[in-house]
Amino acid sequence: MVSCCSKYSARDLRSRVTIQSKTQASDSMGGWTETWSSGDSAWAKWMPMRGSELVSAMRLSPRLSVKIAIRFRGDAYGAPYYSAEDRVVYRNRTYNIKSVYDVDDAQQFLEMMLAEGEPS
């Protein structure tokens, strides 16, 4: 169902992002190693929120908070496929997902709050 008053439209989605999921891969010693699998690519609206810098251990680390909007992707029950355990890669930079929510509970768009330089 398409609403005339949706917050986003297809023409707003101009940035290509990759959403990665954490998976476990077997190592040759009988154990497991956590790796990131490149999952879905999606068109997104990229909206930087704020940026800052942190000085830690004599090193300057940038921090960037971003909000993105993508088309809704969810299961049969209406729950989004993505969670805070996943991450987003945009222009070879990695962002941890802080939150994912359905815009207007309409199953049309998902908004994700992302943070670079912070653990998820």
C-alpha positions in Angstrom: 0.0 0.0 0.0 1.4 3.4 -1.0 0.5 6.4 1.1 0.4 9.9 -0.3 1.8 11.3 2.9 4.8 9.1 3.4 7.9 10.7 5.1 10.2 9.4 2.3 9.9 8.6 -1.4 12.0 6.5 -3.8 13.8 9.6 -5.1 15.2 10.3 -1.6 17.1 7.0 -1.6 20.3 8.0 -3.4 23.1 6.3 -1.4 24.1 2.7 -1.8 24.8 0.9 1.6 25.6 -2.7 2.5 24.2 -4.2 5.6 26.4 -6.9 7.1 25.5 -9.6 9.6 27.7 -11.3 12.2 28.2 -15.0 11.4 30.3 -17.7 12.9 32.9 -19.5 10.8 34.6 -22.7 11.7 38.4 -22.3 12.2 40.7 -25.3 11.5 41.2 -25.9 15.3 37.6 -27.0 16.1 36.5 -23.6 17.3 34.5 -20.7 15.9 35.5 -17.3 14.6 33.1 -14.4 14.3 33.1 -12.8 10.8 30.9 -10.4 9.0 29.0 -11.6 5.9 28.1 -9.0 3.3 24.4 -9.4 3.2 22.0 -7.0 1.6 22.7 -3.9 -0.5 20.1 -1.2 -0.3 19.4 2.3 -1.5 19.3 4.7 1.4 18.7 8.3 2.3 21.9 9.3 4.2 21.3 12.0 6.9 24.3 12.9 9.1 23.2 14.0 12.5 26.3 15.1 14.4 30.0 14.6 14.5 32.6 14.8 17.2 36.2 13.8 18.0 37.5 11.8 21.0 41.0 11.9 22.3 41.9 8.5 23.7 45.4 7.1 24.3 47.1 10.0 22.6 45.0 9.3 19.4 42.2 11.4 17.9 39.2 9.3 16.9 36.3 10.7 14.9 32.7 9.9 15.9 29.8 10.4 13.5 26.1 9.8 14.2 24.0 9.2 11.1 20.3 8.3 10.4 19.5 6.4 7.3 16.2 5.4 5.7 15.8 2.3 3.6 12.8 0.5 2.1 11.1 -1.8 4.6 12.5 -5.3 4.8 10.9 -7.6 7.3 9.5 -11.0 8.0 5.9 -12.3 7.7 5.1 -10.9 11.2 6.2 -7.3 10.3 9.4 -7.4 12.3 12.5 -5.8 10.6 15.2 -8.1 9.4 17.9 -6.0 10.9 18.9 -5.3 14.5 21.6 -3.7 16.5 23.8 -6.8 16.0 24.3 -5.9 12.4 26.3 -3.1 10.8 26.2 -0.8 7.8 29.1 -0.2 5.4 29.0 3.0 3.3 31.9 4.3 1.2 34.3 1.7 2.9 33.4 3.1 6.3 31.7 0.9 9.0 28.8 2.1 11.1 27.3 0.2 14.0 23.5 0.1 14.1 22.1 1.6 17.3 18.4 1.2 16.6 16.0 0.1 13.8 12.4 1.1 13.6 9.5 1.1 11.2 8.6 4.7 10.1 4.9 5.4 11.0 4.4 1.7 11.6 3.4 1.5 7.9 6.0 -1.2 6.7 7.2 1.1 3.9 10.5 2.5 5.3 12.9 1.6 8.0 15.0 4.2 9.9 18.3 3.2 11.4 20.4 5.2 13.8 24.1 4.5 13.1 27.3 5.4 15.0 30.8 5.3 13.7 33.6 4.9 16.2 31.4 3.5 18.9 30.8 -0.1 19.9 27.3 -1.4 19.3 
